Amino acid sequence: MADKLRSVRKERQMSLTDLVISTGVSRTQLIRFYTSDRRTFTDETFEKLWRFAYYDD
């Protein structure tokens, strides 16, 4: 899913700050998502990112 998020961000020319605003997930959590073990995230956070990546909310 991280690859999908990167490709959507690139297609829409979004910065990390734009992604924070669009998803409601904090910048710190997004940085951890891209760099750390993704299994440490809550279901709510993962669902927000998944919806952004696969649906145009």
All heavy atoms as a GROMACS GRO file, in nm:
protein
  488
    1MET      N    1   0.082  -0.118   0.000
    1MET     CA    2   0.000   0.000   0.000
    1MET      C    3   0.087   0.126   0.000
    1MET      O    4   0.045   0.228  -0.052
    1MET     CB    5  -0.093   0.001   0.119
    1MET     CG    6  -0.192   0.116   0.110
    1MET     SD    7  -0.317   0.120   0.233
    1MET     CE    8  -0.230   0.184   0.369
    2ALA      N    9   0.204   0.120   0.057
    2ALA     CA   10   0.293   0.237   0.057
    2ALA      C   11   0.325   0.280  -0.086
    2ALA      O   12   0.328   0.400  -0.116
    2ALA     CB   13   0.420   0.208   0.134
    3ASP      N   14   0.346   0.183  -0.174
    3ASP     CA   15   0.373   0.216  -0.315
    3ASP      C   16   0.253   0.284  -0.379
    3ASP      O   17   0.268   0.378  -0.456
    3ASP     CB   18   0.409   0.090  -0.393
    3ASP     CG   19   0.544   0.036  -0.354
    3ASP    OD1   20   0.627   0.112  -0.302
    3ASP    OD2   21   0.567  -0.084  -0.375
    4LYS      N   22   0.134   0.237  -0.347
    4LYS     CA   23   0.011   0.297  -0.401
    4LYS      C   24  -0.003   0.441  -0.351
    4LYS      O   25  -0.036   0.530  -0.428
    4LYS     CB   26  -0.110   0.213  -0.361
    4LYS     CG   27  -0.241   0.268  -0.408
    4LYS     CD   28  -0.257   0.265  -0.558
    4LYS     CE   29  -0.397   0.309  -0.596
    4LYS     NZ   30  -0.413   0.321  -0.738
    5LEU      N   31   0.023   0.464  -0.223
    5LEU     CA   32   0.017   0.600  -0.170
    5LEU      C   33   0.118   0.691  -0.239
    5LEU      O   34   0.086   0.804  -0.273
    5LEU     CB   35   0.045   0.601  -0.019
    5LEU     CG   36  -0.072   0.563   0.071
    5LEU    CD1   37  -0.022   0.551   0.214
    5LEU    CD2   38  -0.184   0.663   0.061
    6ARG      N   39   0.239   0.640  -0.261
    6ARG     CA   40   0.340   0.720  -0.330
    6ARG      C   41   0.296   0.754  -0.472
    6ARG      O   42   0.313   0.867  -0.518
    6ARG     CB   43   0.473   0.645  -0.334
    6ARG     CG   44   0.548   0.648  -0.207
    6ARG     CD   45   0.685   0.583  -0.221
    6ARG     NE   46   0.749   0.571  -0.093
    6ARG     CZ   47   0.753   0.459  -0.022
    6ARG    NH1   48   0.699   0.349  -0.067
    6ARG    NH2   49   0.813   0.456   0.095
    7SER      N   50   0.239   0.656  -0.543
    7SER     CA   51   0.198   0.682  -0.681
    7SER      C   52   0.082   0.780  -0.687
    7SER      O   53   0.079   0.867  -0.774
    7SER     CB   54   0.165   0.552  -0.753
    7SER     OG   55   0.051   0.491  -0.699
    8VAL      N   56  -0.013   0.770  -0.594
    8VAL     CA   57  -0.125   0.866  -0.592
    8VAL      C   58  -0.074   1.006  -0.560
    8VAL      O   59  -0.115   1.103  -0.624
    8VAL     CB   60  -0.233   0.821  -0.489
    8VAL    CG1   61  -0.336   0.930  -0.469
    8VAL    CG2   62  -0.300   0.693  -0.536
    9ARG      N   63   0.016   1.015  -0.463
    9ARG     CA   64   0.074   1.146  -0.430
    9ARG      C   65   0.145   1.206  -0.551
    9ARG      O   66   0.135   1.325  -0.578
    9ARG     CB   67   0.174   1.135  -0.315
    9ARG     CG   68   0.111   1.132  -0.179
    9ARG     CD   69   0.215   1.126  -0.070
    9ARG     NE   70   0.305   1.240  -0.075
    9ARG     CZ   71   0.426   1.240  -0.022
    9ARG    NH1   72   0.473   1.132   0.038
    9ARG    NH2   73   0.502   1.348  -0.028
   10LYS      N   74   0.218   1.123  -0.623
   10LYS     CA   75   0.292   1.172  -0.740
   10LYS      C   76   0.196   1.215  -0.851
   10LYS      O   77   0.214   1.319  -0.912
   10LYS     CB   78   0.385   1.062  -0.791
   10LYS     CG   79   0.476   1.108  -0.900
   10LYS     CD   80   0.574   1.000  -0.939
   10LYS     CE   81   0.664   1.050  -1.050
   10LYS     NZ   82   0.763   0.949  -1.088
   11GLU      N   83   0.091   1.134  -0.876
   11GLU     CA   84  -0.007   1.169  -0.978
   11GLU      C   85  -0.075   1.302  -0.948
   11GLU      O   86  -0.099   1.382  -1.038
   11GLU     CB   87  -0.116   1.061  -0.986
   11GLU     CG   88  -0.074   0.932  -1.049
   11GLU     CD   89  -0.180   0.824  -1.037
   11GLU    OE1   90  -0.295   0.855  -0.997
   11GLU    OE2   91  -0.148   0.708  -1.066
   12ARG      N   92  -0.108   1.324  -0.822
   12ARG     CA   93  -0.180   1.445  -0.781
   12ARG      C   94  -0.085   1.558  -0.743
   12ARG      O   95  -0.131   1.666  -0.704
   12ARG     CB   96  -0.271   1.414  -0.663
   12ARG     CG   97  -0.379   1.314  -0.696
   12ARG     CD   98  -0.466   1.289  -0.577
   12ARG     NE   99  -0.559   1.179  -0.601
   12ARG     CZ  100  -0.643   1.135  -0.511
   12ARG    NH1  101  -0.650   1.190  -0.392
   12ARG    NH2  102  -0.723   1.034  -0.539
   13GLN      N  103   0.045   1.534  -0.751
   13GLN     CA  104   0.148   1.632  -0.716
   13GLN      C  105   0.123   1.688  -0.575
   13GLN      O  106   0.118   1.809  -0.554
   13GLN     CB  107   0.153   1.743  -0.819
   13GLN     CG  108   0.189   1.693  -0.956
   13GLN     CD  109   0.191   1.802  -1.060
   13GLN    OE1  110   0.151   1.914  -1.035
   13GLN    NE2  111   0.236   1.768  -1.179
   14MET      N  112   0.111   1.597  -0.479
   14MET     CA  113   0.081   1.634  -0.341
   14MET      C  114   0.207   1.626  -0.256
   14MET      O  115   0.286   1.534  -0.269
   14MET     CB  116  -0.023   1.539  -0.281
   14MET     CG  117  -0.157   1.540  -0.349
   14MET     SD  118  -0.268   1.420  -0.277
   14MET     CE  119  -0.320   1.509  -0.132
   15SER      N  120   0.220   1.721  -0.166
   15SER     CA  121   0.327   1.714  -0.068
   15SER      C  122   0.279   1.629   0.050
   15SER      O  123   0.161   1.591   0.057
   15SER     CB  124   0.362   1.855  -0.018
   15SER     OG  125   0.254   1.908   0.056
   16LEU      N  126   0.369   1.602   0.142
   16LEU     CA  127   0.330   1.526   0.260
   16LEU      C  128   0.227   1.604   0.342
   16LEU      O  129   0.133   1.546   0.397
   16LEU     CB  130   0.454   1.496   0.345
   16LEU     CG  131   0.437   1.392   0.455
   16LEU    CD1  132   0.393   1.258   0.398
   16LEU    CD2  133   0.566   1.376   0.531
   17THR      N  134   0.240   1.735   0.345
   17THR     CA  135   0.143   1.819   0.415
   17THR      C  136   0.005   1.809   0.351
   17THR      O  137  -0.096   1.802   0.422
   17THR     CB  138   0.190   1.966   0.418
   17THR    OG1  139   0.319   1.970   0.478
   17THR    CG2  140   0.094   2.054   0.493
   18ASP      N  141  -0.002   1.805   0.219
   18ASP     CA  142  -0.130   1.789   0.150
   18ASP      C  143  -0.194   1.654   0.186
   18ASP      O  144  -0.315   1.645   0.203
   18ASP     CB  145  -0.113   1.796  -0.001
   18ASP     CG  146  -0.067   1.932  -0.048
   18ASP    OD1  147  -0.099   2.032   0.020
   18ASP    OD2  148   0.001   1.938  -0.152
   19LEU      N  149  -0.111   1.552   0.199
   19LEU     CA  150  -0.161   1.420   0.236
   19LEU      C  151  -0.215   1.421   0.378
   19LEU      O  152  -0.318   1.359   0.406
   19LEU     CB  153  -0.050   1.315   0.221
   19LEU     CG  154  -0.089   1.170   0.241
   19LEU    CD1  155  -0.197   1.127   0.142
   19LEU    CD2  156   0.033   1.080   0.228
   20VAL      N  157  -0.149   1.493   0.467
   20VAL     CA  158  -0.197   1.507   0.605
   20VAL      C  159  -0.335   1.569   0.606
   20VAL      O  160  -0.426   1.521   0.673
   20VAL     CB  161  -0.098   1.592   0.689
   20VAL    CG1  162  -0.159   1.632   0.822
   20VAL    CG2  163   0.031   1.516   0.712
   21ILE      N  164  -0.353   1.674   0.530
   21ILE     CA  165  -0.481   1.743   0.525
   21ILE      C  166  -0.589   1.654   0.464
   21ILE      O  167  -0.701   1.648   0.513
   21ILE     CB  168  -0.467   1.875   0.445
   21ILE    CG1  169  -0.378   1.972   0.522
   21ILE    CG2  170  -0.604   1.936   0.416
   21ILE    CD1  171  -0.332   2.092   0.440
   22SER      N  172  -0.556   1.581   0.360
   22SER     CA  173  -0.653   1.496   0.291
   22SER      C  174  -0.696   1.375   0.372
   22SER      O  175  -0.810   1.332   0.362
   22SER     CB  176  -0.596   1.447   0.158
   22SER     OG  177  -0.574   1.554   0.072
   23THR      N  178  -0.606   1.318   0.451
   23THR     CA  179  -0.637   1.195   0.522
   23THR      C  180  -0.673   1.214   0.668
   23THR      O  181  -0.739   1.129   0.726
   23THR     CB  182  -0.518   1.097   0.516
   23THR    OG1  183  -0.405   1.157   0.580
   23THR    CG2  184  -0.485   1.058   0.375
   24GLY      N  185  -0.626   1.322   0.728
   24GLY     CA  186  -0.648   1.341   0.871
   24GLY      C  187  -0.551   1.262   0.956
   24GLY      O  188  -0.568   1.251   1.077
   25VAL      N  189  -0.448   1.208   0.895
   25VAL     CA  190  -0.344   1.134   0.966
   25VAL      C  191  -0.228   1.229   0.990
   25VAL      O  192  -0.191   1.307   0.903
   25VAL     CB  193  -0.298   1.012   0.882
   25VAL    CG1  194  -0.183   0.940   0.949
   25VAL    CG2  195  -0.414   0.916   0.860
   26SER      N  196  -0.171   1.224   1.110
   26SER     CA  197  -0.064   1.320   1.142
   26SER      C  198   0.060   1.298   1.057
   26SER      O  199   0.086   1.189   1.008
   26SER     CB  200  -0.027   1.310   1.291
   26SER     OG  201   0.048   1.194   1.315
   27ARG      N  202   0.136   1.404   1.043
   27ARG     CA  203   0.261   1.398   0.965
   27ARG      C  204   0.358   1.296   1.025
   27ARG      O  205   0.423   1.222   0.953
   27ARG     CB  206   0.322   1.538   0.962
   27ARG     CG  207   0.445   1.550   0.878
   27ARG     CD  208   0.496   1.695   0.879
   27ARG     NE  209   0.614   1.708   0.800
   27ARG     CZ  210   0.616   1.735   0.670
   27ARG    NH1  211   0.503   1.753   0.606
   27ARG    NH2  212   0.729   1.745   0.604
   28THR      N  213   0.365   1.293   1.157
   28THR     CA  214   0.454   1.198   1.225
   28THR      C  215   0.415   1.055   1.192
   28THR      O  216   0.501   0.971   1.164
   28THR     CB  217   0.450   1.220   1.378
   28THR    OG1  218   0.485   1.355   1.405
   28THR    CG2  219   0.543   1.126   1.449
   29GLN      N  220   0.286   1.026   1.193
   29GLN     CA  221   0.239   0.891   1.161
   29GLN      C  222   0.270   0.856   1.016
   29GLN      O  223   0.306   0.743   0.986
   29GLN     CB  224   0.090   0.877   1.186
   29GLN     CG  225   0.053   0.869   1.332
   29GLN     CD  226  -0.096   0.856   1.352
   29GLN    OE1  227  -0.173   0.925   1.286
   29GLN    NE2  228  -0.136   0.769   1.442
   30LEU      N  229   0.256   0.952   0.926
   30LEU     CA  230   0.286   0.925   0.785
   30LEU      C  231   0.435   0.898   0.765
   30LEU      O  232   0.471   0.806   0.690
   30LEU     CB  233   0.243   1.044   0.698
   30LEU     CG  234   0.093   1.057   0.677
   30LEU    CD1  235   0.062   1.187   0.607
   30LEU    CD2  236   0.038   0.940   0.600
   31ILE      N  237   0.519   0.973   0.831
   31ILE     CA  238   0.662   0.949   0.820
   31ILE      C  239   0.695   0.811   0.875
   31ILE      O  240   0.771   0.736   0.814
   31ILE     CB  241   0.742   1.060   0.892
   31ILE    CG1  242   0.726   1.191   0.815
   31ILE    CG2  243   0.890   1.023   0.906
   31ILE    CD1  244   0.777   1.313   0.888
   32ARG      N  245   0.636   0.775   0.988
   32ARG     CA  246   0.657   0.641   1.044
   32ARG      C  247   0.604   0.534   0.949
   32ARG      O  248   0.664   0.427   0.937
   32ARG     CB  249   0.589   0.627   1.179
   32ARG     CG  250   0.668   0.685   1.292
   32ARG     CD  251   0.611   0.661   1.430
   32ARG     NE  252   0.530   0.543   1.443
   32ARG     CZ  253   0.409   0.539   1.501
   32ARG    NH1  254   0.359   0.649   1.554
   32ARG    NH2  255   0.343   0.427   1.510
   33PHE      N  256   0.494   0.561   0.882
   33PHE     CA  257   0.437   0.464   0.788
   33PHE      C  258   0.534   0.434   0.675
   33PHE      O  259   0.549   0.320   0.635
   33PHE     CB  260   0.305   0.516   0.731
   33PHE     CG  261   0.241   0.422   0.633
   33PHE    CD1  262   0.170   0.314   0.677
   33PHE    CD2  263   0.254   0.442   0.497
   33PHE    CE1  264   0.112   0.226   0.588
   33PHE    CE2  265   0.196   0.356   0.406
   33PHE     CZ  266   0.124   0.247   0.452
   34TYR      N  267   0.599   0.537   0.624
   34TYR     CA  268   0.692   0.518   0.513
   34TYR      C  269   0.826   0.459   0.557
   34TYR      O  270   0.897   0.402   0.476
   34TYR     CB  271   0.718   0.650   0.441
   34TYR     CG  272   0.604   0.691   0.350
   34TYR    CD1  273   0.537   0.810   0.371
   34TYR    CD2  274   0.564   0.612   0.245
   34TYR    CE1  275   0.433   0.848   0.287
   34TYR    CE2  276   0.461   0.649   0.161
   34TYR     CZ  277   0.397   0.767   0.183
   34TYR     OH  278   0.294   0.805   0.101
   35THR      N  279   0.862   0.472   0.685
   35THR     CA  280   0.995   0.430   0.727
   35THR      C  281   0.997   0.313   0.825
   35THR      O  282   1.099   0.248   0.838
   35THR     CB  283   1.069   0.547   0.794
   35THR    OG1  284   0.995   0.592   0.906
   35THR    CG2  285   1.090   0.660   0.696
   36SER      N  286   0.888   0.284   0.894
   36SER     CA  287   0.888   0.184   1.000
   36SER      C  288   0.801   0.064   0.967
   36SER      O  289   0.745   0.054   0.859
   36SER     CB  290   0.838   0.247   1.131
   36SER     OG  291   0.917   0.355   1.169
   37ASP      N  292   0.788  -0.020   1.064
   37ASP     CA  293   0.704  -0.138   1.052
   37ASP      C  294   0.558  -0.095   1.047
   37ASP      O  295   0.506  -0.035   1.142
   37ASP     CB  296   0.728  -0.229   1.173
   37ASP     CG  297   0.652  -0.359   1.164
   37ASP    OD1  298   0.595  -0.389   1.057
   37ASP    OD2  299   0.650  -0.431   1.265
   38ARG      N  300   0.490  -0.125   0.940
   38ARG     CA  301   0.353  -0.079   0.920
   38ARG      C  302   0.251  -0.153   1.007
   38ARG      O  303   0.137  -0.113   1.018
   38ARG     CB  304   0.315  -0.094   0.773
   38ARG     CG  305   0.390   0.004   0.688
   38ARG     CD  306   0.364  -0.014   0.541
   38ARG     NE  307   0.449   0.074   0.465
   38ARG     CZ  308   0.569   0.041   0.423
   38ARG    NH1  309   0.617  -0.078   0.444
   38ARG    NH2  310   0.642   0.127   0.356
   39ARG      N  311   0.291  -0.260   1.071
   39ARG     CA  312   0.198  -0.335   1.156
   39ARG      C  313   0.172  -0.267   1.289
   39ARG      O  314   0.086  -0.311   1.365
   39ARG     CB  315   0.250  -0.476   1.179
   39ARG     CG  316   0.249  -0.560   1.051
   39ARG     CD  317   0.310  -0.693   1.074
   39ARG     NE  318   0.455  -0.673   1.079
   39ARG     CZ  319   0.544  -0.766   1.096
   39ARG    NH1  320   0.505  -0.889   1.115
   39ARG    NH2  321   0.672  -0.739   1.098
   40THR      N  322   0.242  -0.160   1.319
   40THR     CA  323   0.227  -0.092   1.448
   40THR      C  324   0.115   0.012   1.444
   40THR      O  325   0.088   0.075   1.546
   40THR     CB  326   0.357  -0.023   1.490
   40THR    OG1  327   0.390   0.076   1.392
   40THR    CG2  328   0.470  -0.122   1.505
   41PHE      N  329   0.049   0.028   1.333
   41PHE     CA  330  -0.054   0.131   1.321
   41PHE      C  331  -0.191   0.078   1.361
   41PHE      O  332  -0.221  -0.040   1.343
   41PHE     CB  333  -0.060   0.184   1.177
   41PHE     CG  334   0.059   0.266   1.143
   41PHE    CD1  335   0.172   0.207   1.089
   41PHE    CD2  336   0.061   0.400   1.170
   41PHE    CE1  337   0.284   0.282   1.062
   41PHE    CE2  338   0.173   0.476   1.142
   41PHE     CZ  339   0.284   0.417   1.088
   42THR      N  340  -0.273   0.169   1.410
   42THR     CA  341  -0.409   0.131   1.445
   42THR      C  342  -0.488   0.103   1.318
   42THR      O  343  -0.453   0.150   1.210
   42THR     CB  344  -0.480   0.244   1.523
   42THR    OG1  345  -0.492   0.358   1.438
   42THR    CG2  346  -0.404   0.280   1.650
   43ASP      N  347  -0.594   0.028   1.334
   43ASP     CA  348  -0.680  -0.002   1.220
   43ASP      C  349  -0.739   0.126   1.161
   43ASP      O  350  -0.755   0.137   1.040
   43ASP     CB  351  -0.793  -0.096   1.261
   43ASP     CG  352  -0.744  -0.236   1.292
   43ASP    OD1  353  -0.632  -0.271   1.248
   43ASP    OD2  354  -0.817  -0.310   1.359
   44GLU      N  355  -0.771   0.221   1.247
   44GLU     CA  356  -0.830   0.347   1.201
   44GLU      C  357  -0.733   0.423   1.110
   44GLU      O  358  -0.772   0.472   1.003
   44GLU     CB  359  -0.866   0.434   1.322
   44GLU     CG  360  -0.927   0.567   1.285
   44GLU     CD  361  -0.956   0.652   1.407
   44GLU    OE1  362  -0.955   0.600   1.520
   44GLU    OE2  363  -0.981   0.772   1.387
   45THR      N  364  -0.608   0.432   1.150
   45THR     CA  365  -0.508   0.501   1.068
   45THR      C  366  -0.486   0.429   0.936
   45THR      O  367  -0.484   0.491   0.830
   45THR     CB  368  -0.374   0.510   1.144
   45THR    OG1  369  -0.395   0.584   1.264
   45THR    CG2  370  -0.267   0.577   1.060
   46PHE      N  371  -0.473   0.298   0.943
   46PHE     CA  372  -0.452   0.220   0.822
   46PHE      C  373  -0.572   0.234   0.727
   46PHE      O  374  -0.555   0.249   0.607
   46PHE     CB  375  -0.430   0.072   0.857
   46PHE     CG  376  -0.374  -0.007   0.744
   46PHE    CD1  377  -0.239  -0.004   0.717
   46PHE    CD2  378  -0.456  -0.084   0.663
   46PHE    CE1  379  -0.185  -0.077   0.612
   46PHE    CE2  380  -0.403  -0.156   0.559
   46PHE     CZ  381  -0.268  -0.152   0.533
   47GLU      N  382  -0.693   0.235   0.783
   47GLU     CA  383  -0.814   0.250   0.700
   47GLU      C  384  -0.817   0.386   0.632
   47GLU      O  385  -0.852   0.396   0.513
   47GLU     CB  386  -0.938   0.233   0.787
   47GLU     CG  387  -1.067   0.240   0.708
   47GLU     CD  388  -1.190   0.223   0.794
   47GLU    OE1  389  -1.180   0.170   0.906
   47GLU    OE2  390  -1.298   0.263   0.748
   48LYS      N  391  -0.778   0.492   0.701
   48LYS     CA  392  -0.774   0.625   0.640
   48LYS      C  393  -0.679   0.628   0.522
   48LYS      O  394  -0.710   0.682   0.416
   48LYS     CB  395  -0.733   0.730   0.742
   48LYS     CG  396  -0.838   0.764   0.843
   48LYS     CD  397  -0.786   0.866   0.941
   48LYS     CE  398  -0.887   0.901   1.047
   48LYS     NZ  399  -0.834   0.999   1.144
   49LEU      N  400  -0.561   0.570   0.540
   49LEU     CA  401  -0.462   0.569   0.433
   49LEU      C  402  -0.507   0.481   0.317
   49LEU      O  403  -0.490   0.515   0.201
   49LEU     CB  404  -0.326   0.522   0.486
   49LEU     CG  405  -0.261   0.614   0.589
   49LEU    CD1  406  -0.136   0.550   0.646
   49LEU    CD2  407  -0.232   0.749   0.529
   50TRP      N  408  -0.568   0.368   0.350
   50TRP     CA  409  -0.617   0.276   0.246
   50TRP      C  410  -0.726   0.343   0.163
   50TRP      O  411  -0.725   0.335   0.040
   50TRP     CB  412  -0.670   0.149   0.312
   50TRP     CG  413  -0.704   0.043   0.214
   50TRP    CD1  414  -0.620  -0.049   0.159
   50TRP    CD2  415  -0.834   0.016   0.158
   50TRP    NE1  416  -0.689  -0.130   0.073
   50TRP    CE2  417  -0.820  -0.094   0.070
   50TRP    CE3  418  -0.959   0.074   0.174
   50TRP    CZ2  419  -0.927  -0.145  -0.001
   50TRP    CZ3  420  -1.065   0.022   0.104
   50TRP    CH2  421  -1.048  -0.086   0.017
   51ARG      N  422  -0.819   0.411   0.230
   51ARG     CA  423  -0.927   0.480   0.157
   51ARG      C  424  -0.871   0.587   0.065
   51ARG      O  425  -0.917   0.605  -0.047
   51ARG     CB  426  -1.026   0.543   0.254
   51ARG     CG  427  -1.119   0.444   0.313
   51ARG     CD  428  -1.224   0.514   0.395
   51ARG     NE  429  -1.314   0.416   0.451
   51ARG     CZ  430  -1.422   0.447   0.516
   51ARG    NH1  431  -1.455   0.574   0.536
   51ARG    NH2  432  -1.501   0.354   0.564
   52PHE      N  433  -0.773   0.660   0.113
   52PHE     CA  434  -0.712   0.764   0.030
   52PHE      C  435  -0.645   0.702  -0.092
   52PHE      O  436  -0.656   0.752  -0.204
   52PHE     CB  437  -0.612   0.846   0.110
   52PHE     CG  438  -0.541   0.947   0.025
   52PHE    CD1  439  -0.602   1.067  -0.006
   52PHE    CD2  440  -0.416   0.921  -0.028
   52PHE    CE1  441  -0.538   1.160  -0.088
   52PHE    CE2  442  -0.351   1.013  -0.108
   52PHE     CZ  443  -0.412   1.132  -0.138
   53ALA      N  444  -0.574   0.592  -0.070
   53ALA     CA  445  -0.498   0.530  -0.179
   53ALA      C  446  -0.587   0.467  -0.285
   53ALA      O  447  -0.556   0.472  -0.403
   53ALA     CB  448  -0.402   0.425  -0.122
   54TYR      N  449  -0.697   0.407  -0.244
   54TYR     CA  450  -0.776   0.329  -0.338
   54TYR      C  451  -0.911   0.390  -0.375
   54TYR      O  452  -0.976   0.344  -0.468
   54TYR     CB  453  -0.799   0.188  -0.282
   54TYR     CG  454  -0.668   0.111  -0.277
   54TYR    CD1  455  -0.595   0.101  -0.160
   54TYR    CD2  456  -0.616   0.055  -0.392
   54TYR    CE1  457  -0.475   0.032  -0.156
   54TYR    CE2  458  -0.496  -0.014  -0.391
   54TYR     CZ  459  -0.426  -0.025  -0.272
   54TYR     OH  460  -0.307  -0.091  -0.270
   55TYR      N  461  -0.953   0.493  -0.306
   55TYR     CA  462  -1.078   0.562  -0.339
   55TYR      C  463  -1.052   0.711  -0.344
   55TYR      O  464  -0.964   0.762  -0.277
   55TYR     CB  465  -1.188   0.533  -0.236
   55TYR     CG  466  -1.232   0.388  -0.237
   55TYR    CD1  467  -1.186   0.300  -0.142
   55TYR    CD2  468  -1.318   0.343  -0.335
   55TYR    CE1  469  -1.226   0.167  -0.142
   55TYR    CE2  470  -1.358   0.210  -0.337
   55TYR     CZ  471  -1.311   0.124  -0.240
   55TYR     OH  472  -1.350  -0.007  -0.243
   56ASP      N  473  -1.131   0.781  -0.418
   56ASP     CA  474  -1.114   0.926  -0.432
   56ASP      C  475  -1.209   0.996  -0.336
   56ASP      O  476  -1.311   1.051  -0.375
   56ASP     CB  477  -1.141   0.968  -0.576
   56ASP     CG  478  -1.094   1.109  -0.602
   56ASP    OD1  479  -0.992   1.148  -0.547
   56ASP    OD2  480  -1.161   1.178  -0.680
   57ASP      N  481  -1.178   0.995  -0.206
   57ASP     CA  482  -1.265   1.056  -0.104
   57ASP      C  483  -1.245   1.204  -0.100
   57ASP      O  484  -1.152   1.261  -0.072
   57ASP     CB  485  -1.237   0.997   0.034
   57ASP     CG  486  -1.302   0.861   0.048
   57ASP    OD1  487  -1.392   0.830  -0.030
   57ASP    OD2  488  -1.262   0.788   0.141
   0.00000   0.00000   0.00000
